[in-house]
Amino acid sequence: MVPGGSDLTFFSRMDSAASIPNAVAIAVLLALLVSGLGWWRGWLSGSGFWAAAMVGSAVFAGGIPLTVGLLFFFFAAGVMGRLIQRHDDSQTSDQHKPRTAAQVLAVGLCPAASAVAYAITQHPVYVMSGLSALAFATADTWATDMGMSSDVRPRMLGFGNYVAPGMSGGMTLRGTLGSLMGATALAGISILSWPLLNVWLATGMVVIGFGGALLDSLLGATVQQRMQCERCGATTENTEHCGLATKQVYGWLSNSGVNAVCSWCAGLVGWIWGA
């Protein structure tokens, strides 16, 4: 159970002479700078830049713990993605294309909403909710990147048929361990920025983040849409292959849709865990 409120939002930490508009302006400026760096480094597309700026503005205005959590997720994901690419240039580049607005919003809206709710109510349960959603995002990203570097071919849900690296629902031991490491790292970094974080809440972040990544794999294997190239017959998640539009043959939920469902589930369970 989360103890009483904290005094860690930009609104409450600003000097008494400062106004709320000034605090919001600082949050927006920081979000634009971070998003601009992500776009410059090739981590974000043009639409992803604007989506990240909006999400970042809300999260940064919501306080130090969520700000630190978002920055850790963002920069760790960017750096790890590049390291994995260098590890094996033969891996498909689709996993490391610049993130679009849909991809950013899928994992960013829940932390942003939690940050706004905390800024308004000052109830720390919303910090737990937002950090839990970020724990999922970190776990899922690390699972994908570390799984892509594995020398062992992924199997559907870890025990089914072998699938191509990067295919949703495919799991490797390295990717699964990466997922657990990502959730643990997010909880660990939060210890430095959130004084109210205790063993119960930190454990919750790890469990929720890792569980969210497992749910992502389950949905990826069962309801996420699959496309087929009409030229070469390959199964893919992309809407284009071999220079032609692909045809949907299975599932109904997009990859961004799966991520959004898991992010909001993580945020909800985090809210319940901390209530």
N, C-alpha and C positions, 0 to 999 in steps of 0.2 A: 504494500500500500504506500502511495506517495505521501510524504509529509506535507506540511504547509507550503505556501507559495514561496517563490524566490524573486529576487530583484535583478533579473538578468536580461531584460529586454532593452533594446536600444532606446525605447521610449522612456523607461524609468532610469536608465543609466546616464542619459544626457544631462548636462548641467541644467540647473533649474531655470536659467534664462533662455535655454533653447526651447524651441517649439516642436510639436509633433511633425509639422511639415519639414523642419530641418532634419529630423531623424529619418523621415521617409526619404528625403533627398540623398542622405548619406547611403542608405540601403540601396537605392536605385543606382547611384554612381558606382558603388562596389560591385553590384550585380552586372552592370554594363562592362566594367573592367575585366571581371572574371570571364564573362561570356565572350568578350572580345578576344581574350587570350585563347580560349577554347576554339574559337573560329579560326584564329591565326594559326594555331597548331594543327588544324585539320580535324579536330575532334567533333566539331559542330558544323552543320550546314548553315546556309543563310537563315532558313526558317528555324533551325535549331537554336541559332544565336538569339533570336527574339524570344523564343519560348523559354530558353534558359534565363534570359534577362528578367522575364516576368516572374518565373518561379523563384529565382534568386532574390529579387526585390522583396517578395513576400517573406521568404525564409530569413533573410538577413535582418529584416525589421522585427522578426519574431524573437530574436535573442541569440546569445552567445552559443549555447549548446547546439541548437539546430544549425547555426551558421558554421560552426566547426565541423559538424557531421556532414553537411552538404559539401563543404570544401574538401574534406577528406575523401568522400565518395567520388567527387568530380575529378580531382587530380590523380588519385590512385587508379581510377578506371582508365584515364588517358595514358598514364605512364605504363601501366601494365599491358594495355592493348598494343602499344608500340614495342614493348619488349618481346611480347609473344610473336609479333610479326617478324622481328629480327631473328627470333629463334628458328622459325621455319617459314621462309618466304613462299613455300609451295602451298601453304594453307590458303583457303579461299579468302579473298579480300572482302567479301560481303559482310563478314562479322565486324570489320573495322572501318566501314565506310563512315563518313561524318554523320552524326546523329541528327535526325530530322525532328521537326516540331512534335510530331506524333510520338516519337520515341522518348523525347524529353518530358512531355506532359504525362506520358503513361506512368512514369516513376516519380514525377515531380509534383503533381497536383496534390497528392495526399500530404506530403511534408509541408507544402505551401499552405494548405488549408489549416493544418495543425498549428503552424506558426502564427497565422492570423488569429485563430481561436485563442492561442495563448496570449498574444499581445492584447487582446480585448479583455479576457477573463482573468489572466495571471494565474490560471490553474495549471499546475505542473503536469497533470495527466496528459495534457496536449503535447508537452515536450516528449513524454514517453511514446505517445502515438506517432509523432513525426520521426523520432529516432528509430522506432521499430520499422517504419516504412523504409527509411534509409538503410537499415541493417539488411532488409530484404534486397534492396537494390544493389548493395555492395556484394552480398553473398551471391546473387544471381550473376553479376558481372564477372566476379572472380571465378565462379564455376565455369563460365563459358571460356574465359581466356586461358585458364589453367588446363581445362579439358582439351582445348585446341592444341596445346603443346604436348599432350600425351602421345607416347609412341604406341599406345594400345587403342585400337579402334573402339569408338563408343558403341554401346548396345542400347536398344530402346528400353528406357527405365532401368538400365543396368543389367538386365537379365534376358531381354528379348533378342530380336534379330540385330545384326550389326547394321549400323547406319553411317552415313557420311559425317565426318567431323563438322560440328556446328549445327547439325539438324536438331530442331527442338524435340525434346523428349529423350535424346541420346545422353547417356551418362557414362562417365569413366570414374575410376577410383580417384584419380588425381583431381578431376573436376569437382567431385563430391567433397574431397578434403579442402579444395580451394573455396568452396561455398562456406564450409564451416569456419575456415580461416577469415574470410571476409566479414562474416557476421561478428566474429570474435574481435577482429581489429576495430570495427566500428564501435563496439561496446567499450573496448579498451581506450580508444581516443576520447570517448564521451566521459570517461572517468576524469579526464583532465579539465573538462569544461563545464561539467554539471555537478555542483557540490551535493545535490540531493540524490545522486546516483548511488544506490547501495547494491549489495550482492543480489538481492531479489530482483531488482530492476535490470541489472546488468545481465543476469542469467536469462531474464525474459527476452532481452534484445537478441541474445545469441540463439535461443530456442526459436523465437519468432522469425528472425532473419533466415536461419537455416531451414525451418519448416516452410517458409514462403518460397524458397528456392526449390524445395522438393515439390511443392504444389505447382510451381511453374513448369517443372518437368512433366508432372502428371497431366496437366492441361495441354502441354505441348504435344504429348503423345496421343491424346484422346480427342480433343476438340479443336486444336489449332489447324487452320487450313493448310492444305498441301496443293501445290500447283504442279502441272506437268508441261514440259516443253513439247510442242507439237512437231518440232523438227528432229530432236534427238531422243525424245521420250524420257529424259531425265526428270526425276522428282525433285522439286525445289520449293522453297518458301518465297521465292521472288516472283514478281509480276512480269518479269522479262527474262528470257534465256535464249541464247543463240541469236540475239537481235530481234526476236519475235515476242509478242505477248504470250504469256503462259495461260493454260486453262486450269480452272479450279477442279480438282477431282476428289477432295476429301476435306472435311472439317468446315468450320464456319467462323471461327474467331481468329483475328489477325494476331501476329506476334505482339504488337503494341497493346492489343486488347487483353491478351493473356497477362502481360506485365502490369497493366492497369488493375485488373482483377486482383492479382496477388499483392500489389502495393496497398490497395485499399483494405484487403483482408488483414494484412500485416498491421496497418494503422489501427484498425478496429480491435484486433486482438491485443495490441499494445495498450490501447486505451483501457480495455477491460483488465489487463494485467496490472496496470498502474492505478486503477480506481480504488 
